[in-house]
Structure formats: structure tokens, C-alpha cells
Amino acid sequence: MAQSLTQIAQSLIDANKRVQLIYAFNGTGKTRLSREFRLLVAPKDIEGDEELEEETGIKVLYYNAFTEDLFSWDNDLDADLNRKLTIRPNGFTNLALNFLKEQGQDGNIVSNFQHYTSPFITPKFSEDFSEVTFSMERGGDDSLENIKISKGEESNFIWCVFYSLLEEVIGILNIPEPEERSTPAFNNLEYIFIDDPVSSLDDAHLIELAVNIAKQIKSSTSELKFIITTHNPLFYNVLYNEFNRVKKTMKWRLEKMDDGTFSIVEQLSDSPFSYHLFLLSELEKAIQPPVNIQKYHFNFLRNILEKTSTFLGYNKWEELLPQDSRQAYYDRILNLSSHSKHHGEEISIVDENDKRVLGFLVQEIKRMYSFKSTIIPIVTENDTV
């Protein structure tokens, strides 16, 4: 049914679910949806400021492109020396940063940032948490001060600020008696809305991030509700599986119609609308010279086999594999596609033999089950399983 984003935001509120996971392509309107949702739950006053929210208590915390816009660079264009990331004051940053400063969370933010980027880049908050400078170690006591980090690193840093706040808020609201909490600032908080966090991460760290977000959300024992939107199929897949047994969870697919309206439908599987065909095309690209096969491509293959086995009525997806050396193929796919909680610590290098096997299996699955494609794979198996 065609709807406006405001209507869809209202439907998310009416669903009254603990966790709602939404898949949508980039450019569909996820960020605008988060904004419409926030305005429905906590409308601004006529002047457009946020003083009313500060008085009544924050009801929605959200991470999206608007959050990142609150952070901007002062590049010191005159001297080109004192580059710093400045934080614009508003209702969110005043509350969040003051709270994180009081809780001494700058160390936690730095630790998370260095884990997902580089241990050699160190952020440093100003005393009032209104600015951040970055330095880079070069060995020994030598370091570069006031460097400008990349856009991806900047996005990662902002997410780490939000994630540290998320951890603290969940812990505070897990205390059932409001008078026993360390702060009353979040007593009226109803929703946390997360839109596509840290898309610049590699796949191993993206999986780890999804597992960590799910772990935090599942640790929540309050009435707090969570909405997560993403365009990344791997991120969506991990979250879908992490929340598969969480009560009061809903998975959606958001689509933009040709006339500018929108549609949201329940997503009953972890592969959004024939997404296995897109995964197959990605595999075909990966096995073409120059071969660029990563561990997550085995997850793609497993995803395709799982969906195809369900469609064809097989009890187990491994039954679709070539009979010759079926168990060896199954063990290899299972090992390389597993979503271990320690996946982020694994190396992503795939050895040459595994690459040959993946190329062979992609061709065989296409041939055996009549998948069509516009790419003609030329990678062949080299007698080794």
C-alpha cells in the first residue's frame, strides 16, 4: 500500500515492537524516515528549537546523517596547523556530550574508535567536549598532531560517540526505580533509532559491529524500543539472525514507488526480495579476473543455497552441492561463512585453493539449478577440494 514517510513512521509507532529492523536501498528515504519518526514522537515547537525537549525529557535518540552534520571541521585555513573537529551545540549534543563527559566516557570512545580504525590515531576531546583533535603516532615518542582524519574515520568516530551513549543509556534504564538511576535525563526516553551506522567498515568489522549492537539491545530490560535501518545486506543478515529469537521483533522492507510514495512490507526472510539473485551477480563479479574473493563471498554462496533449498523443498542446503566431495564442500562453506562473535578478529585472506573451489561451486550451482546471468564465469576448479 502506497504511503507517505509520515504514515510509515506512524505505522512503526503503532506496531509497538521492541525491535524493528528495516532493509532499504540507498536513496529510498531511510534518513528522512528517521526524521519523520522523531518529529512524530517528539515534535519541535513552532520556532524549531529544542528547548521544549530539554525541559520535558528526551524521547528519541537517533543516529543518522543529521547526527553527523553536528560535527564539522575547522581546518585552520590560515596557518594550516590546528585542525579540529568541532561539535555544534544543540539539544542532543548538549545532553549527550555533557553526560559522557560527566561519566568519563572519552576513554571508551577512543578505545572503540581505535578498534575499528587504527590504534595509532588518537582522538582528544577539549575540556568542555566542544572540540576534538586527532594525533597519529609514528613510532617512539614521535607523533603528528592536529591531523585531519578521513571521512570514513570521521563517521566512525561519530558513531563511537553515539555507541558509548547507547551503552550508558541502556545500563541506566535497566535500573527499574527511576530515583535510583544516576541521572533522570533519560527517564522519558522511548525509542532509539539507528540509521546505517558506519558504512565505511570492512565486512569483518561490520559483522562484529552488528553482533555488538544486537548484544547491547538484547541486554536492555526496560521498555525502550529500537529501530534499525540499513541498506547493507550483510549487516541486515547478521542482525536478522541475531534478533531471530527476540520476542516482539519485526523485520521490514522499505521501498520507494515510482510516484514518490513509499511502501513498507514485512520481511519474512533474511534475504530481501530475491536478493539471492543480486548476491549471485556479486559472486560472478568476484570470480572474474582480476579475482577478488573475500571470506564474506562464502556467506553469499551459503545464503543462495539456503534460499534455493527452501524453494526446491530440500531439508538441508548442503543437499544442493555436487555429490562428489559434498561433505568437503559443505565443511568449507560452513567454516568460511560462519558468523562467529570473534569474526572481527579473523583475517580476511582467502587462500588460492578456496578461491578455486568457490569459482567452481558458483558455476555448478548455476548449471545444476538453471540460474541465468549476464556474466560468463571462467574460473575452474583445479582438482582440489
Disulfide bonds with the S-S distance in Angstrom:
none
